[in-house]
Amino acid sequence: MNYFVYKYSPQSIHAQALANTVIVAPRNRQTAYEQYFGKQIPTMLFLDEINFQTVLAALRERTDVTSVNTLSEPDVMWVGLIEDIILKRPSKYLENTLSKDKYYMRAVLAGIVPQPEFLPLTDVMRALSFVQTHQKVILKPRRDDSASGVQILDITTQSLTAIQAQLTTLLASNQDGYMLETFNPYPHMCTVDGYAVDGQITRFIVHEYVTPILASLQAQQALVTRTAHFYSSNDSIMLTKIFTLTQTIISTLNSCDQVMPFHLELFYDDSGNLAFCELGKRFGGGGILELIVAETGLDIAQEYWLRQNGDVVLEDGPVRLQPTQIVAWYKKFAQTGYLTTVPTSNLPTLSWVSAFYPMAQVATQTQASQSITDLLFKLRFTAADEATFSRHLAQIDEYAQQYRWS
């Protein structure tokens, strides 16, 4: 059955009633369709709204879809994506789009994995209603990364007039570039890295942020990415939950890649509940590959390139990698001002500090960090156990506080 998606008047395209076609249209045009076709009205599927998310959800419930088409130029791309998804058609473009565009990603995973509520920014009044309903929401670019451009909309600290003006300006400059989503449901955040072969996870390891990215960036605190504490606490139940959720996400989004690297971010709470944040079809940036080598002795990037080249990886090893020590990156965000003083202690030369990169020079002007790549300095360190990790972290915090601005 051909499903034909169209938001507008049937008269504008000289629509025909055909036995093998179902017309998908907005409910508020039902009368117009009935008047246009009269007694010859074709099979219709009326939805409250016509967009990628609603049409995909409706067609997923059908078993007779053979094609999905439209004559609406603004909708032609997402209608084509829906056909590829429904027909499970291998497509590199589809796979890359779903891993890059956060709205499409969320829509495809809706009802499959737990995740925040979301809304594309396509209508200011609908977006404003979403903000009012949830009080505090995240506004983010659909296709950026490294937390670039992410903002908080909070009606307890901002006027609705100001929020409306901000949304209007963004929508005028970019018709499909932004989305809204509810604030993360759980207080903690972890990352999952590895790669899959033929859709099955082949390498898997988990790290966590001491404080979630957005909270760290907003407060201009340090972002600390470390070996997940689930390993030191031998929490195999949580690691299995994360593995299972990751496999579900990859199985849903991966349609054709033989070798697919992945970097996922998940929210979690102390009761073991998980919620999906986002996925990148790549390895984690910010030095995560270096963490994995230091933790496990395994270079998964090298394995990826060998597999991508068609070479045989002789030693398959474990799917779920097991760290032998705690390794972490400490990344200090900059603030706006004239940097007058930098630390002079020998901390960067201590044996448990394996890398140190200062990013700002004394007697220079710095700007407040806008993304997780705008740093004052970054430092990698190791610890044998959790107590030692906490001790080292306190020492680095003290070191970071010695920076002074005027």
C-alpha positions in Angstrom: 0.0 0.0 0.0 1.3 3.5 -0.9 0.9 6.0 1.9 0.8 9.6 0.5 1.6 12.3 3.1 0.1 15.7 2.5 -0.7 18.6 4.8 -2.5 20.9 2.4 -5.6 21.1 0.3 -6.2 18.0 -1.9 -7.3 20.4 -4.7 -3.8 22.0 -4.9 -2.4 18.7 -6.3 -5.4 17.4 -8.1 -5.5 14.4 -5.7 -7.0 11.2 -7.1 -8.8 8.4 -5.2 -6.9 5.2 -5.9 -7.5 1.7 -4.5 -3.9 1.1 -3.4 -3.2 4.5 -1.8 -3.9 5.8 1.7 -3.7 9.6 2.0 -2.2 10.8 5.3 -3.5 14.2 6.2 -4.1 16.5 9.1 -7.4 16.1 11.0 -8.3 19.7 10.6 -8.5 19.1 6.8 -10.9 16.2 7.0 -13.9 18.3 5.9 -12.0 19.6 3.0 -11.1 16.1 1.8 -14.7 14.9 2.2 -16.0 17.8 0.2 -13.3 17.4 -2.5 -13.8 13.7 -3.0 -17.5 13.4 -2.2 -18.7 9.8 -2.3 -15.4 8.7 -3.9 -13.2 9.5 -0.9 -10.2 7.2 -0.8 -8.9 5.5 2.3 -7.7 8.2 4.7 -5.4 8.4 7.7 -6.1 11.6 9.6 -3.5 12.6 12.3 -3.7 15.6 14.7 -0.4 16.8 13.3 1.7 15.9 10.2 5.4 15.7 11.0 8.2 13.2 11.0 7.4 12.0 14.5 3.7 11.5 14.1 3.7 10.0 10.7 6.5 7.6 11.6 4.7 6.5 14.7 1.4 5.9 12.8 3.1 4.0 9.9 5.0 1.8 12.4 1.6 0.4 13.4 0.8 -0.6 9.8 1.9 -3.8 8.2 0.9 -3.0 4.6 3.3 -0.2 3.8 5.1 -0.6 0.4 6.0 3.1 -0.2 5.7 6.5 1.4 5.4 9.6 -0.8 4.5 13.3 -0.9 4.1 16.2 -3.2 5.0 18.7 -0.5 8.5 20.1 -1.2 9.2 21.1 2.5 8.5 17.6 3.7 10.1 15.5 0.9 13.3 14.7 2.8 11.7 13.4 6.0 9.0 11.5 4.1 11.8 9.7 2.3 13.5 8.9 5.6 10.3 7.4 6.9 10.1 5.1 3.9 13.6 3.8 4.4 12.9 3.2 8.1 9.6 1.4 7.7 10.9 -0.8 4.9 14.1 -1.4 6.8 16.1 -0.4 3.7 19.8 -0.2 4.3 20.9 3.4 3.7 24.1 5.1 4.7 22.4 8.5 4.4 19.6 7.4 6.7 22.0 6.0 9.3 24.2 9.1 9.3 21.2 11.4 9.5 19.8 9.5 12.5 23.1 9.7 14.3 23.6 13.4 13.6 20.1 15.0 13.8 19.0 14.8 17.5 15.3 15.3 16.6 15.2 12.4 14.1 17.2 10.3 16.5 14.7 10.9 19.3 11.7 10.3 17.1 13.0 7.0 15.8 13.8 5.8 19.4 10.5 7.0 20.8 8.7 4.2 22.6 11.7 2.0 22.3 14.1 3.4 24.9 13.4 5.8 27.9 14.3 9.4 27.0 13.2 13.0 27.7 10.1 14.5 26.1 11.0 16.5 23.0 9.7 18.9 20.4 11.2 20.3 17.2 11.2 24.1 17.1 8.9 24.7 14.1 6.2 26.8 15.7 6.8 29.5 18.3 3.5 29.1 20.1 3.7 25.4 20.4 7.3 25.7 21.7 6.1 28.3 24.2 3.4 26.0 25.4 6.0 23.2 25.8 8.1 25.5 27.9 5.1 26.6 30.1 4.1 22.9 30.6 7.5 21.8 31.8 8.7 25.1 33.4 12.4 24.4 32.6 13.6 22.9 29.3 16.7 22.6 27.2 16.9 24.4 23.9 19.6 22.8 21.7 20.8 22.8 18.1 19.7 19.6 16.4 23.0 18.9 14.6 25.7 20.4 16.8 27.9 18.6 19.3 30.2 19.2 22.3 27.2 21.0 24.0 27.7 23.8 21.6 24.7 26.2 21.5 22.8 24.5 24.3 20.7 26.8 26.4 18.3 26.6 29.3 14.8 28.1 29.1 13.4 28.6 32.6 10.1 30.5 33.3 11.1 31.0 36.9 14.0 33.2 35.9 13.0 34.4 32.4 9.8 36.2 31.3 7.6 34.5 28.7 8.0 37.5 26.5 11.8 37.2 26.5 11.5 33.4 25.8 9.1 34.0 23.0 11.4 36.6 21.4 14.3 34.3 21.6 12.4 31.4 20.0 11.1 33.7 17.3 14.6 34.9 16.4 16.0 31.4 16.3 13.1 30.1 14.1 13.5 33.0 11.7 17.2 32.3 11.2 16.9 28.5 11.0 13.6 26.7 10.2 14.7 23.3 11.3 17.8 23.8 13.3 16.6 23.6 16.9 14.6 21.5 19.3 13.4 21.5 22.8 13.5 18.7 25.3 12.7 18.3 29.0 15.4 18.5 31.6 17.3 15.3 32.2 15.3 13.0 34.4 18.2 11.6 36.4 21.1 13.4 38.2 24.0 11.4 36.9 25.5 11.0 33.4 27.7 8.3 31.9 29.1 7.7 28.4 29.4 4.4 26.5 32.1 3.9 23.9 33.1 1.1 21.6 32.2 -0.3 18.2 29.8 -2.7 16.7 30.4 -5.2 13.9 27.4 -6.2 11.7 25.1 -4.5 14.3 26.5 -6.4 17.3 28.6 -4.7 20.0 32.1 -5.9 19.7 33.8 -3.5 22.2 32.1 -1.8 25.1 33.3 0.3 28.0 31.6 2.9 30.3 32.8 6.2 31.7 31.0 8.8 33.8 31.1 12.5 34.5 31.5 13.5 38.1 29.1 16.3 37.3 26.9 16.3 34.1 28.3 18.3 31.2 25.7 21.0 31.1 25.7 21.6 34.8 29.6 21.8 34.8 29.6 24.2 31.9 26.9 26.5 33.3 28.6 26.7 36.7 32.0 27.1 35.1 33.2 24.1 37.2 35.6 21.5 36.1 34.4 18.7 33.8 35.8 15.4 35.1 35.4 12.3 32.9 36.5 9.1 34.6 36.4 5.3 34.6 32.8 4.5 35.7 32.6 3.6 39.4 30.5 0.6 38.4 33.8 -1.3 37.7 35.3 -0.6 41.1 32.1 -1.5 42.9 31.7 -4.6 40.8 28.2 -3.5 39.8 27.6 -6.1 37.0 23.8 -5.5 37.1 24.2 -1.8 36.1 26.8 -2.6 33.5 24.5 -5.2 32.0 21.6 -2.7 31.9 23.8 -0.2 30.1 25.0 -2.8 27.7 21.4 -4.0 26.9 20.2 -0.5 26.3 23.2 0.4 24.1 22.6 -2.7 22.0 18.9 -1.8 21.6 19.9 1.7 20.4 22.5 0.5 17.9 20.1 -2.2 16.5 17.5 0.5 15.9 19.8 3.1 14.4 22.3 1.0 12.5 21.1 -0.2 9.1 24.1 -0.8 7.0 27.5 -0.1 8.6 29.6 -3.3 8.9 31.8 -1.6 11.4 30.2 1.2 13.5 32.0 3.2 16.2 29.7 4.7 18.8 29.7 7.2 21.6 26.5 7.3 23.8 25.5 9.5 26.7 23.0 8.2 29.2 21.4 9.6 32.3 21.0 7.4 35.4 20.0 7.6 39.0 21.0 5.8 42.2 18.2 3.2 41.8 19.6 2.0 38.4 17.1 3.7 36.1 18.5 4.8 32.7 17.4 7.4 30.1 19.0 8.0 26.7 20.6 11.4 26.0 22.2 11.1 22.6 24.5 9.1 20.3 27.3 9.9 18.0 28.5 7.6 15.2 32.1 8.1 16.3 34.4 7.5 19.3 34.1 9.8 22.2 36.2 13.0 21.9 37.9 14.8 24.7 40.5 12.1 25.3 38.2 9.1 25.9 40.3 6.9 23.6 43.4 7.7 25.7 41.4 6.8 28.8 40.6 3.4 27.3 44.2 2.6 26.4 45.3 3.6 29.9 42.5 1.6 31.6 42.7 -1.6 29.6 45.8 -1.6 27.4 43.5 -2.0 24.3 43.5 0.5 21.4 40.0 0.2 20.0 40.7 3.0 17.5 43.5 0.9 16.0 41.1 -2.1 15.9 38.5 0.0 14.1 40.9 1.1 11.4 42.1 -2.5 10.9 38.5 -3.7 10.5 37.6 -0.8 8.3 40.5 -1.7 6.0 39.4 -5.3 5.9 42.3 -6.6 7.9 41.8 -9.4 10.4 41.9 -8.5 14.1 43.7 -11.6 15.4 42.8 -11.3 19.1 39.1 -10.7 19.6 39.3 -10.4 23.3 36.4 -9.5 25.6 33.4 -7.6 24.3 32.9 -5.9 27.7 36.3 -4.4 28.5 37.5 -4.5 32.1 39.6 -1.5 33.4 42.5 -2.3 35.7 42.8 1.2 37.2 40.8 4.4 37.5 41.8 7.0 34.9 40.3 10.4 34.5 40.5 13.7 32.6 40.1 16.9 34.6 39.1 19.8 32.3 38.9 23.3 33.8 36.7 25.9 32.1 37.8 29.4 31.6 36.1 32.6 32.8 35.9 36.0 31.3 38.7 38.3 32.5 42.4 39.2 32.4 44.4 36.2 33.7 46.9 37.5 36.2 48.1 34.4 38.0 48.6 30.8 37.2 49.6 28.0 39.6 53.3 27.4 40.3 53.1 24.1 42.2 54.7 20.9 40.9 51.4 19.0 40.7 51.5 18.5 36.9 54.8 16.6 37.4 53.6 14.1 40.0 53.8 10.4 39.1 50.0 9.9 39.0 49.6 12.8 36.5 50.1 11.2 33.1 49.3 14.3 30.9 49.0 18.0 31.4 48.0 20.7 28.8 47.7 24.3 29.8 45.5 26.2 27.3 45.8 29.8 28.5 48.8 32.0 29.2 49.3 34.4 32.1 48.7 38.1 31.3 46.1 37.3 28.6 42.4 37.9 28.2 40.2 34.8 28.5 36.5 34.4 27.6 34.0 32.3 29.5 33.8 28.8 28.0 30.9 28.2 25.7 31.5 24.5 25.0 33.4 21.7 26.5 36.4 22.3 24.1 37.0 25.9 25.5 39.4 25.1 28.4 41.8 26.7 30.8 43.7 23.5 31.1 43.2 19.7 31.0 45.0 17.0 33.0 44.9 13.2 32.9 45.5 11.3 36.1 45.3 7.8 37.5 44.3 6.1 40.7 44.4 2.6 42.0 41.1 2.9 44.0 38.2 5.2 44.8 39.8 6.7 47.9 43.0 7.6 46.0 40.9 9.0 43.2 39.0 11.3 45.6 42.3 12.4 47.2 43.9 13.2 43.8 40.7 15.1 42.7 40.8 17.3 45.8 44.5 18.1 45.0 43.6 19.1 41.4 40.7 21.2 42.6 43.0 23.1 44.9 45.5 23.6 42.1 42.7 24.9 39.8 41.7 27.5 42.4 45.1 29.1 42.1 44.2 30.7 38.8 43.3 34.4 39.3 41.7 37.0 37.1 41.3 40.8 37.3 
